[in-house]
């Protein structure tokens, strides 16, 4: 039996990128997971251009016409040019049912990535909050700066601070197990040429 000197344990952290809008490739799906009430879901894993990291969005595996997974698949297949985060719940135009699954790997998209701080583990994580057809949102044109108090709250103006349209990134969010009502604190930085008054 050989003995080795104990040199300590290094805590692992997830590789993260800054919050923003990125062009990306769908690289994989997770295996099917089970959630609350035995609902089944999968992670859609994207690799943003120029980064060696995967960021994910979660959807149920339901095949409903207005499901989040169905709407993302329509966007990746060029069957929907929507950019909202209502995922088809407000559909007024025609959007077809499409098959989706691992055959979508390699599809190109523009994604909105959030950077969240998990207070319990004291680490940052990324989450994809929107997936649209590639180029539907100008990648890297809008960058958020500041912090979001605690996730799970909504802001005036359609869920985004200052009435910004849905689909633009929330800067960084702070996850907390605090018992008080969460607060939302944001500051935004954006190009003046994109502002309409």
PyMOL commands that set and color helices and strands:
alter all, ss='L'
color gray80, all
select helices_A, chain A and resi 36-38+68-76+102-104+161-163+192-194
alter helices_A, ss='H'
color red, helices_A
select strands_A, chain A and resi 20-29+33-34+40-48+54-60+108-118+123-133+142-145+172-175+187-190
alter strands_A, ss='S'
color yellow, strands_A
deselect
rebuild
show_as cartoon
